[in-house]
Every structure is written in structure tokens, then in C-alpha cells.
Amino acid sequence: MDLNKLTVLETFEGLRDKKFSSEEITKSCLKQIESFNGQIKAFITINEDGAILQAKAVDKKIKNKSPLSPLAGIPVAVKDLFCTKDLRSTAASKILENYIPPYDATVVEKIRTGDGVIIGKANLDEFGMGNSGEKSGFFPTHNPWDLERVPGGSSSGSAAATASDMCIYALGTDTGGSIRQPASFCNVTGLKVSYGRVSRYGVMAMTSSLDTIGPITKNVADAAFVLQQIAGYDKKDSTTPAEKVDDYLKEIKKDVKGLKIGLPKEYFIEGLDEEVRNVVLAAAKKFEDMGAEVVDVSLPHTDLAVAVYYIICPSEVSSNMARYDGIRYGLSKRDGKDLLDIYLNTKSSGFGDEVKRRIMIGTYALSAGYYDAYYKKAMQVRTLVKQDFDKTFSDVDVILTPVSPALAWKMGENMSDPLKEYLADVFTIPASLAGICGLAIPAGLVGGLPVGVQLLGKRFDEKTILRAGYQYQLATDWHQQKPNIK
Ligand code: GLN
């Protein structure tokens, strides 16, 4: 078997049992990247030398019988939104094209001090703004299942690299769906954690009140294993509470008998692809067969979520993007006559259209005369969306929904219609606004294209959605289907 096809847990065990070395598995991933990255374009930077060096160091430790961290020696693709010390971190933006951070994001530091092997920096929609992978400032990523189609986004490269076995697992960010939706389009497992569960320190901020960090993996057990290593309090991120981190690998082993799963009627609306609907209903049926109880529920403010998101997100974007001013980081256009020219020229040439669009919308929404009408109103409706979930979770343990209303679309199809693209996130955005957790898992193939389903859980109740997802994967083999790349 090709080593690059292994899961995190298989790699972990294999390294310990000395079935192979970290150098071997790292080279196997690098070989896969060499063969297929040309067509899939999952990576912005390939960390070939650094990865091999790190792998050799782990192998030495194994030889010397030194204690090993759980993620030691395992190749990971990191979304290029994470700061990696001494390794270029671009946010897929021309404004940071040559930016080399002087420090590691907390999650990266955890991986690096645990001897994890960073195989490369994965492509994304610029700063995380997008859901197709086409809004990278450099080049679009292609879906390994059909190169003419989008892989989803914004964690496009992370999902495509995992699906095509260029890495053993990946890290992404999810602000409004950016882990769940590409996971669904690429047939991999994607975990959006509860807001605050994983430190955001050192990950370039897009929408600070919504951004979360999580794993993209080949199965749920791997997601549980990786989450265990990256979750928890961080003194550098005041939004990470000292909430206890569960023993996820232990929790997922419990069966789903008696688990109460809600199907919200607002997620089965007009515009939902008929075949996607069937996949979700089949998954619900499967859960019933496994002993869960499936009931109808209602989340009445669902249809307001996208509108709310597109006030809050651009508002926070307009503030977060202000720091890329040509003085402190990255690109600097100094040929103008004064300071204002530096700002204008740097931002005009450094940011892509979508980033500029959001800066303009956000600046408008936050301006003195409009703040109450837009931002404040959006925050109030956000509370209503959250209350919908609170109420529903007093009755059910998990909510089951589609991830995306449609299959992965053809590249270019939505590029000229941002509104259409925004609407494609209707089923992932509500959970983001509520700060709860969500898991996307493969649940079917339609015309050769993957369809995922979403399991939503209470804030900090990752263990229950992971358990439901893990048990589902024990009973099905959708997650084992691989794209036929050649
Ligand atoms: N697609 C959404 C957007 O464009 C969500 C992106 C994300 O989760 N980072 O903002």
C-alpha cells in the first residue's frame, strides 16, 4: 500500500511499530504532490526540504526510543492562513506574497513542538473569503473528483490535498463553512469546532467573532485524534475558555442508540438539489437503523442567517484588513507622493476583488449613520439565530442537515455572481453565527461527485457529533471512496 494513503491513526501506529519511517511516509506524500499537484494545485508552498529534515529528526528520536508526541512524524498540509515561522505565509493574497512570519500560530507551534511534519502550505480563497477556491490571489485549486469543478472553499487546498492523499491530514479554518463545504465537495471529513475550542492566535483574522480552526481528515476518528492535540485554552487567545477538553477517541466509541437527531425543516427548502436531499434523508434513515431516534425540528430564523453574515463578516473584514497598509507587513508600494498614496496603491494592487468588495461593504455598514441600521441590527438577529439552536438542543442531541444545497459546481460558474455564491453557504453559516460545532462527513456520490452531510452539536459538545459521525462511518463506506486521479 502507498504510505500516503494512510490515515492519521494508521500512521501513528505504524511509526510506533516501526513498520515504516517518517521519512518514508513524508517522501511518499511528496511524491504524490509531485505527480498530481500540477493539475490539482492544492499547494501554494511545498515545504520539501523542511519536511524531510523534520521527518529525519523524528526517525532519530524513534531510533533512540525518545518519547514521541501523538502527531510526531505525520505529514500535515496547513492552510496558508496560518503563520508558520520562517515559512512563507501568504493568505493566498498578493499583499502577503513574500511574507515570512517571525512566529508560529499556536496550533502550528503545537504541531511543530510535537515534531509534526508540515508538508506544505495549502491554497485558499484570499484571506478565507470565498467558497470555491477560485478566489485565491494566485491560482484556483481543482477538485480531484473532477478537475473542471471547484473543490469548495475557502479551505480548498486543504480539502483537495487530503482527498488526493498528498498529506495524511490537513488544517483549515471555518468562518461560515470553509472547512465543512470543501470537505463535502471533496469527500473528506471536516470539523468546524465551537468558537473558542481551538486557539486562533497566529491565524490571520478574517471575521474575528466567527473564525474557527479545525482538522480536515480522511475519517472521523482522525478528526477526533487531531482535535485532541490542538484543542484547549491558550493564554494568547482570550476567546479560548478553560473549558475541559473531552477524551474524544474514547467518547466516539459509544454507540448511537437512543441518540436524538433533529432534522430541521428550514434546511429542506426549495433550491436544495433533489439528489442532495435524498442523500441526507438516506443518512437519517441509516442513523435510525443504527438505533438513533430521528425527529423533525424547526430553526425559524435560518433564512436570515446569510443576510446577517454578510453584514457582520464584511464589517469585521474591513477592520481586520486595515493592518495591511503597506507599512507593517508584506507588499509596499512606495512610489506615490505621500502616505495616503502608499496606502491606496498598496491596497489597490495587493487585494483581490472579493476582499475589496467586503472592505467597502463593511466600511459602509460600520459608518456612523448606518451602524444602528446594519451592524447593530445584524447582531440582534444573530442572537435570534443562536436562540433557535439553544432551544432545539434542549430537545435533541444532534442536528442533521445538508452541507451545501448543490453539488460542486463547474469552475467559473458563479464567479460573476457573488450573490449566488454567498447563498450557497445557507446551511453552514447559521452554526457559525451561533458559535456551535459542526462536522461534515461523506454520505453519498451523485453522478460521481461527493455529497456530504452535516452534523451540528451544542457549543463545546464536539464529542457527540464526532461520536455520531464515527458510528456512521463504521456502518458505511462513503468516506473510503477515493477520486480516480491519474
Ligand atoms: N464562504 C464564506 C465566505 O465567503 C465562508 C468563508 C469561510 O468560512 N472562511 O465568507
Boltz pocket constraint, residues with backbone or C-beta under 6 A from the ligand:
constraints:
  - pocket:
      binder: B
      contacts: [[A, 127], [A, 128], [A, 129], [A, 130], [A, 131], [A, 153], [A, 154], [A, 173], [A, 174], [A, 175], [A, 176], [A, 177], [A, 178], [A, 179], [A, 206], [A, 313], [A, 425]]
      max_distance: 6.0
